[in-house]
Amino acid sequence: RRPAPSAAAPAAPRPLARRAAMPLVVGVVGATGAVGEEMVQVLHDRSFPLTELRLFASERSAGKQLSTAYGEKEVEPFSVEAAQQCDYVLMAVSGGFSTEFSPKIVANGKTVVIDNSSAFRYHDEIPLVVPEVNAHAMKGQLLIANPNCTTAIAAMALWPLHQRFTIKRAIFSTYQAASGAGAAGMTELEQGTKRHLNGEAVTNEVFAHPLPFNVIPHIDSFQPNGYTKEEMKVVWETQKIFGSKDIACSCTAVRIPTLRAHSEAITIETAEEVSPDAAREVLRAAPGVEVVDDPEGKKYPMPLNATKKYDVEVGRIRSSLIFAPRGLDLFVSGDQLLRGAALNAVLIAEAKIKETSGA
């Protein structure tokens, strides 16, 4: 079940004007999943200049009618040939599926594939992009990787600070919603919560342990260094997107019993002196960021408020007791299905259109 939209209207860079002169076909692969559904909605909400939308999924879902912002759409069985008939293909599928098929799709030399899986994020030759940070990295490229949702949310807050104050170290503690595991994760949390409140046994299949009324410091598989793969994704991807392996990063990733929107407590050490007021000034001017930082008024980033928002909320900005005057502590919340997945993918496509049109 998808949570109801928040009252706040989404904010983001202005949508592209519709250009009827150039037919533009967009395909969404994995259209029946949580991220695929959001991709379709974001394309519509941002008036993406498509002339035809095609929805692809597995043979099991082929022929299914989906209610979308574009009206009723029939799901097609995926094939490379069908995907190659599209100008842009947004992939909301597993890493294994993308590894097999994404290179085949772009082999026609014209279709742009934006992949939401982790299949190509760590390939040096494949750009890993948050458009507000490093859109230049995808110039001339047909296959582009979307970052991990946790990384994308953090990057929106950290990149402006890095540009002004130069981040040397970053320590992340993440509080990740059930929807990070897709629709199945949200369903397991909802059903498990009902069972718990009814005094019934709570089972788990999606998560390592029952999630209702619990927190689980285990997301993805454990690595030889003791970190989970989810935690290492934040390290690897932050360094790649920011273009600097000199930024030392550490992360602890925790699954929490909320439906949607991830939060992160982040500590940074900077090369330059930084004050909370200076940081707020920089962040208020940054695209895709909303400063919510009024502790006396009980206003700070929270998942409930960040849900369905395009912008990442940033608050609790204060001098680090460890690194001051060259360090900060802050808290961020962002909708990982949007900023961490669907919105970021559509923004990449918009940036590619501007690139190819010379705008």
NORRABEL-V663663 format. One record per residue. N is the residue number from 1. RES is the residue in one letter. SS is DSSP state (helix for helix, strand for strand, loop for the rest). PHI is phi in radians with two decimals (999 if undefined). BURIAL is I if it has 9 or more other C-alpha atoms within 8 Angstrom, else O. Layout:
N,RES,SS,PHI,BURIAL  N,RES,SS,PHI,BURIAL
//
This chain:
1,R,loop,999,O  2,R,loop,-1.60,O  3,P,loop,-1.07,O  4,A,loop,-1.18,O  5,P,loop,-1.05,O  6,S,loop,-1.32,I  7,A,loop,-1.23,O  8,A,loop,-1.22,O  9,A,loop,-1.31,O  10,P,loop,-1.10,O  11,A,loop,-2.16,O  12,A,loop,-3.01,O  13,P,loop,-0.94,O  14,R,loop,-1.06,O  15,P,loop,-1.12,O  16,L,loop,-1.24,I  17,A,loop,-1.23,O  18,R,loop,-1.18,O  19,R,loop,-2.06,O  20,A,loop,-1.21,O  21,A,loop,-1.23,O  22,M,loop,-2.06,O  23,P,loop,-1.03,O  24,L,loop,-2.38,I  25,V,strand,-1.81,I  26,V,strand,-2.07,I  27,G,strand,-1.99,I  28,V,strand,-2.05,I  29,V,strand,-1.74,I  30,G,loop,1.60,I  31,A,loop,-1.19,I  32,T,loop,-1.57,I  33,G,loop,-1.53,I  34,A,helix,-1.08,I  35,V,helix,-1.24,I  36,G,helix,-1.04,I  37,E,helix,-1.06,I  38,E,helix,-1.16,I  39,M,helix,-1.04,I  40,V,helix,-1.08,I  41,Q,helix,-1.13,I  42,V,helix,-1.17,I  43,L,helix,-0.96,I  44,H,helix,-1.21,I  45,D,helix,-1.10,O  46,R,loop,-1.66,I  47,S,loop,0.89,I  48,F,loop,-1.03,I  49,P,loop,-1.35,I  50,L,loop,-1.53,I  51,T,loop,-1.88,O  52,E,strand,-2.63,O  53,L,strand,-2.01,I  54,R,strand,-2.11,I  55,L,strand,-1.94,I  56,F,strand,-2.09,I  57,A,strand,-2.74,I  58,S,loop,-1.24,I  59,E,loop,-1.00,O  60,R,loop,-1.09,O  61,S,loop,-1.68,I  62,A,loop,-1.03,I  63,G,loop,1.58,O  64,K,loop,-1.18,O  65,Q,strand,-1.65,O  66,L,strand,-1.91,I  67,S,strand,-1.48,O  68,T,strand,-2.24,I  69,A,loop,-1.12,O  70,Y,loop,-1.65,O  71,G,strand,1.70,O  72,E,strand,-1.22,O  73,K,strand,-2.23,I  74,E,strand,-1.56,I  75,V,strand,-1.39,I  76,E,strand,-1.75,I  77,P,strand,-1.21,I  78,F,loop,-1.25,I  79,S,loop,-2.62,O  80,V,helix,-1.06,I  81,E,helix,-1.08,O  82,A,helix,-1.17,O  83,A,helix,-1.12,I  84,Q,loop,-1.23,I  85,Q,loop,-1.40,O  86,C,loop,-1.69,I  87,D,loop,-1.41,I  88,Y,strand,-2.29,I  89,V,strand,-2.16,I  90,L,strand,-1.73,I  91,M,strand,-1.72,I  92,A,loop,-2.08,I  93,V,loop,-2.37,I  94,S,loop,-1.25,O  95,G,helix,-1.09,I  96,G,helix,-1.11,O  97,F,helix,-1.12,O  98,S,helix,-1.16,I  99,T,helix,-1.01,I  100,E,helix,-1.31,O  101,F,helix,-1.89,I  102,S,helix,-1.03,I  103,P,helix,-1.08,I  104,K,helix,-1.21,I  105,I,helix,-1.14,I  106,V,helix,-1.33,I  107,A,loop,-1.12,O  108,N,loop,-1.32,O  109,G,loop,1.40,O  110,K,loop,-2.46,O  111,T,loop,-1.34,I  112,V,strand,-1.59,I  113,V,strand,-1.96,I  114,I,strand,-1.97,I  115,D,strand,-1.79,I  116,N,loop,-1.52,I  117,S,loop,-1.48,I  118,S,loop,-1.59,I  119,A,loop,-0.98,I  120,F,loop,-2.10,I  121,R,loop,-1.06,I  122,Y,loop,-1.85,I  123,H,loop,-1.47,O  124,D,loop,-1.00,O  125,E,loop,-1.48,O  126,I,loop,-1.84,I  127,P,strand,-1.21,I  128,L,strand,-1.94,I  129,V,strand,-2.22,I  130,V,loop,-2.00,I  131,P,helix,-0.94,I  132,E,helix,-1.21,O  133,V,helix,-1.82,I  134,N,helix,-2.46,I  135,A,helix,-1.00,I  136,H,helix,-1.07,O  137,A,helix,-1.19,O  138,M,helix,-1.76,I  139,K,loop,-1.04,O  140,G,loop,1.36,O  141,Q,loop,-1.71,I  142,L,loop,-1.72,I  143,L,strand,-1.88,I  144,I,strand,-2.25,I  145,A,strand,-1.67,I  146,N,strand,-1.54,I  147,P,loop,-1.31,I  148,N,loop,-0.98,I  149,C,helix,-1.04,I  150,T,helix,-1.14,I  151,T,helix,-1.12,I  152,A,helix,-1.07,I  153,I,helix,-1.12,I  154,A,helix,-1.12,I  155,A,helix,-1.04,I  156,M,helix,-1.07,I  157,A,helix,-1.47,I  158,L,helix,-1.44,O  159,W,helix,-1.05,I  160,P,helix,-1.04,I  161,L,helix,-1.19,I  162,H,helix,-1.13,I  163,Q,helix,-1.08,O  164,R,helix,-1.57,O  165,F,helix,-2.06,I  166,T,loop,1.08,I  167,I,strand,-1.36,I  168,K,strand,-1.72,I  169,R,strand,-2.44,I  170,A,strand,-2.46,I  171,I,strand,-2.08,I  172,F,strand,-1.93,I  173,S,strand,-2.16,I  174,T,strand,-1.89,I  175,Y,strand,-2.19,I  176,Q,strand,-1.84,I  177,A,loop,-1.26,I  178,A,helix,-1.07,I  179,S,helix,-1.19,I  180,G,helix,-1.08,I  181,A,helix,-1.75,I  182,G,helix,1.44,I  183,A,helix,-1.04,I  184,A,helix,-1.12,I  185,G,helix,-1.15,I  186,M,helix,-1.12,I  187,T,helix,-1.11,I  188,E,helix,-1.09,I  189,L,helix,-1.16,I  190,E,helix,-1.09,O  191,Q,helix,-1.18,O  192,G,helix,-1.15,I  193,T,helix,-1.12,I  194,K,helix,-1.08,O  195,R,helix,-1.10,I  196,H,helix,-1.07,I  197,L,helix,-1.20,O  198,N,loop,-1.58,O  199,G,loop,1.33,O  200,E,loop,-1.68,O  201,A,loop,-1.18,O  202,V,loop,-1.78,I  203,T,loop,-1.85,O  204,N,loop,-2.45,I  205,E,loop,-2.19,O  206,V,loop,-1.33,O  207,F,loop,-1.78,O  208,A,loop,-1.15,O  209,H,loop,-2.51,O  210,P,loop,-1.00,I  211,L,loop,-1.59,I  212,P,loop,-0.98,I  213,F,loop,1.03,O  214,N,loop,-2.52,O  215,V,strand,-2.24,I  216,I,strand,-2.19,I  217,P,loop,-1.43,O  218,H,loop,-2.71,I  219,I,loop,-2.23,I  220,D,loop,1.27,O  221,S,loop,-1.46,O  222,F,strand,-1.32,I  223,Q,loop,-1.79,O  224,P,loop,-1.01,O  225,N,loop,-1.48,O  226,G,loop,1.62,O  227,Y,loop,-1.49,I  228,T,strand,-1.46,I  229,K,helix,-1.10,I  230,E,helix,-1.03,I  231,E,helix,-1.16,I  232,M,helix,-1.25,I  233,K,helix,-1.00,I  234,V,helix,-1.07,I  235,V,helix,-1.15,I  236,W,helix,-1.05,I  237,E,helix,-1.31,I  238,T,helix,-1.05,I  239,Q,helix,-1.13,I  240,K,helix,-1.24,I  241,I,helix,-1.14,I  242,F,helix,-1.37,I  243,G,loop,1.21,O  244,S,loop,-2.65,O  245,K,loop,-1.45,O  246,D,loop,-1.37,O  247,I,loop,-1.40,I  248,A,strand,-1.39,I  249,C,strand,-2.27,I  250,S,strand,-2.51,I  251,C,strand,-2.52,I  252,T,strand,-2.12,I  253,A,strand,-1.87,I  254,V,strand,-2.26,I  255,R,strand,-1.53,I  256,I,strand,-2.16,I  257,P,loop,-1.49,I  258,T,loop,-2.01,I  259,L,loop,-1.37,I  260,R,loop,-2.65,I  261,A,loop,1.50,I  262,H,strand,-1.60,I  263,S,strand,-2.19,I  264,E,strand,-2.56,I  265,A,strand,-1.69,I  266,I,strand,-2.21,I  267,T,strand,-1.97,I  268,I,strand,-2.18,I  269,E,strand,-1.92,I  270,T,strand,-2.05,I  271,A,loop,-1.32,I  272,E,loop,-1.78,O  273,E,loop,-1.13,I  274,V,loop,-2.46,I  275,S,loop,-1.95,I  276,P,helix,-0.99,I  277,D,helix,-1.13,O  278,A,helix,-1.14,O  279,A,helix,-1.14,I  280,R,helix,-1.07,I  281,E,helix,-1.07,O  282,V,helix,-1.14,I  283,L,helix,-1.22,I  284,R,helix,-1.12,I  285,A,loop,-1.57,O  286,A,loop,-1.52,O  287,P,loop,-1.20,O  288,G,loop,1.35,I  289,V,strand,-2.20,I  290,E,strand,-2.12,I  291,V,strand,-1.42,I  292,V,loop,-2.15,I  293,D,strand,-2.57,I  294,D,strand,-2.39,I  295,P,helix,-1.00,O  296,E,helix,-1.13,O  297,G,helix,-1.55,O  298,K,loop,1.01,O  299,K,strand,-2.00,I  300,Y,strand,-2.81,I  301,P,loop,-1.09,I  302,M,loop,-2.57,I  303,P,helix,-1.00,I  304,L,helix,-1.02,O  305,N,helix,-1.47,O  306,A,helix,-1.40,I  307,T,loop,-1.04,I  308,K,loop,1.25,I  309,K,loop,-1.66,I  310,Y,loop,-1.27,I  311,D,loop,-1.36,I  312,V,strand,-1.59,I  313,E,strand,-1.46,I  314,V,strand,-2.30,I  315,G,strand,-2.83,I  316,R,strand,0.88,I  317,I,strand,-1.41,I  318,R,strand,-2.67,I  319,S,strand,-1.16,I  320,S,loop,-1.22,I  321,L,loop,-1.20,O  322,I,loop,-1.66,O  323,F,loop,-1.85,I  324,A,loop,-1.00,I  325,P,loop,-1.55,I  326,R,loop,-2.02,I  327,G,strand,-3.10,I  328,L,strand,-2.42,I  329,D,strand,-1.99,I  330,L,strand,-2.62,I  331,F,strand,-2.28,I  332,V,strand,-2.24,I  333,S,strand,-2.36,I  334,G,strand,-2.66,I  335,D,loop,-1.34,I  336,Q,loop,-1.26,I  337,L,loop,-1.31,I  338,L,helix,-1.74,I  339,R,helix,-1.05,I  340,G,helix,-1.55,I  341,A,helix,-2.71,I  342,A,helix,-1.12,I  343,L,helix,-1.09,I  344,N,helix,-1.05,I  345,A,helix,-1.11,I  346,V,helix,-1.19,I  347,L,helix,-1.11,I  348,I,helix,-1.08,I  349,A,helix,-1.08,I  350,E,helix,-1.07,I  351,A,helix,-1.13,I  352,K,helix,-1.16,I  353,I,helix,-1.09,O  354,K,helix,-1.08,I  355,E,helix,-1.10,I  356,T,helix,-1.30,O  357,S,helix,-1.60,O  358,G,loop,1.34,O  359,A,loop,-1.24,O
//
